Amino acid sequence: MFGKRSILKACTLSHTWVKLLLAFVATMLCFGVNAMSESKPTASYIPRAVLFAPPEIMAIKISPDSKFLAYVKSDPTGVMNLYTCATNECQRKDALRQITHFTTPEIYRFFWTDDSKYIVFLQDTNGSKAYQLYAVNIDSGQLINYTKDFKNITAKIFKVSGSKVAVGVNDRNKNYHDIYILDTNDGSLTKIFENDRFSRFSFDENLNLIFKEEIHDDGSIDVYKGDNIYFKFSPEDAFHSRILKVHDATLYYLDTRTSDTTTLKSVNLATGKETNLAHDTKSDIGDVIFVDNLPYMYATNWFKKEWHSFGTSNFDALQKKLGSSFEVTNQNKQFWIIRCYEPKKIGASFYLYNRSDDQLTPLFVAKTDPQLADMIPFEFTTRDGMLLTAYITLPHQYKSIESIKKPIPLIVLPHGGPFQVRDVWCYNPYHQWLASRGYAVLSVNFRLSSGFGKKLVNAGNGEWGRKALFDLIDAVQWCIEHGVTVKDKVGIMGGSYGGYSTLAALAFTPKEFVVGVDIVGPSSLITVMEKVPKYWDFPNYPLSDGELFFTKGAFIKSMGGSPDDPEGRKFLASRSPLNFVSQIERPLLLIQGDNDPIVTKAESQQIFNELKRLKKKACMLSFSDEGHQFRRYANIDVFLAYAEKWLHDYLGGSFQPINDALLKESSVIVTVSAEPVI
């Protein structure tokens, strides 16, 4: 193992040059003597910085009084900070005023108070999910940390009403959040509910606590109203059934208890009368937009997003201008903030939409590039008869699958999650990055994926490393049959569950893939489940108000066993790549954030140690200031540089040399399993 300590003992170079020397030695061992030279590209590539550098603007929200816009955008150093500007000056870049000055990412969620005086937000600490609760006064710029006196906590923001905010703090019990009301006028935090039992909460407009959700070890959820159970969701239904809104004694929620795909329902809380409002038989209902506290429009998504109206709702003018690939990320009574995303535009575009006159004002329009490629949706049938959707991106010189005259290398890119997540038709920087290096890039909505009904999700229960993996291989076979690639030119790369898929692919189907890149993937289903919290969440996308909610019980259901049960433990061991390292034949690159609270560093370290013991081809990158989702651009660029060189050496695509300046800035430590690996 190569680390900084051994180099420091041998010389007295500066820290920067020690790091460069260390990286040089490790790179030589990973990639051989020609590692630092650029390949002859099979396709001209888009630089990594174009695709992955911090976006100029990550999110925008309009104040309730419509006078101001709040931006989370990149400051001159590349760190995301809060800015404001007057709405009537929003198209002038010089009108933006920076109101926070953090030097490290990241702002996690942010909300205007209803009096438009404050922005309340959460900020992460080194990717550890130890969120602190802040507010900033938009007039004075005064920044207040309301949780600075709490130790080792993760704060939550539930709902805003007037100048008050319902928040959660887990200082007393790390597994559960007590509920407080923050009054931004006087800075007081008043505890209203001491909690040792419930994981999710729903409030009305006056911050009255209406529903509390108790999660059980089997993944089922009981929803309480007061002291009584109002709903019971089985483990199968708990994946996707969720409360959306409580207003004026009416509950709106998504339910799968009476259907395969989600049904949007309303319930009169006074009478108990329930009404079915919307349902689609092929895909789940995704976004639901409310206007004046009533459902206005909703989206479904098989291949691409489709919007549907309620009654007299009319958004034809909006769709004619923007198409259907958009989200309403924030709104007040008159305006919507709209986020658009398309495969051939780099990142998101933002618009201000005035509902009163259908006026659409661009706030930020994403850039394009002539080398960006389209994302092609298709469906295929698995070996056991399931109809699944998938997306493929080809190098930009190919306009269709039929235009490929000679097979090209293919990278399979399985998504994370695995449930609560699906692949969609949109801008995907990983697709564009790999396609610009000469690869076809394949993403599959395998069984376990959400968005297509509970049957597809539950068909993957107990099928980690088996049928869920075979779905990927069946999609590859479709590509082979359609002339995209050949069997000995296929690699696999993924993060989180996608990282597990990578490890499982190399361990359980060692002949199917030529090379693998695992990013924060669990190597043992036993050890990862022994360390995960009872529940956790991520935003649907960066700075989204929506969340992806995960529970330990749901993962036990999905994986097919509990580590606390002898039979379950035996089953999990049989699906853990760590126990089958001897079967791995192909080179593996592992990438890990040291502070990851979900898939801890031990998951990568233990399989790397076993690969090294058995003299298998492997390299591991670890980052001391990252967690489950990488945040610092220097670290992102460095791991991408290593990944594309790794893929180049085994599949032949182009690669862009590592950026020395970013390498100096990065926290990467590189270790290798053998000398040299290739």
ABEGO torsion letter per residue (X at the ends): XBBAAAAAAABABBAAAAAAAAAAAAAAAAAEAAAABBBBBABBBBBAAAAABBBABABBBBBAAGABBBBBBBBAAGBBBBBBBBAAAAABAAABBBABBBABOBBABBBBBAAGABBBBBBBBGGAGBBBBBBBBAAAGBBBBAAAABBGBBBBBABBBEABBBBBBAAABAABBBBBBBBAAAGBBBBABBBAABABBBBBAAGBBABBBBBBAAGBBBBBBEABBABBBBAAAAAABBBABBBGGBBBBBBAAABABBBBBBBBAAAGBBBBABBBAABBBBBBBBBGGBBABBBBBAABBBBBBBEABBAAAAAAAAEABBBBABBBAABBBBBBBBAABBEBBBBBBBAAAGBBBBABBBBBBAABBBBBBBBBBBAAGBBBBBBBBBBAABABAAABABBBBBBBBBBBOABGBBBBBBBBAAAAAAAAAGBBBBBBBBBGBBGAEAAAAAAABGABGBAAAAAAAAAAAAAAAAGABBAAABBBBBBEAAAAAAAAAAAABAAABABBBBBGBBABAAAAAAABBABBBBBABBGBABBBBBBAAAAAAAAGBBAABAAAAAAAAAABAAAAAAABABBBBBBBBAABAABBAAAAAAAAAAAAAAGBBBBBBBBAABBABBABAAAAAAAAAAAAAAAAAAAGBBBBBBBAAAAAABABBBBBABOBAX
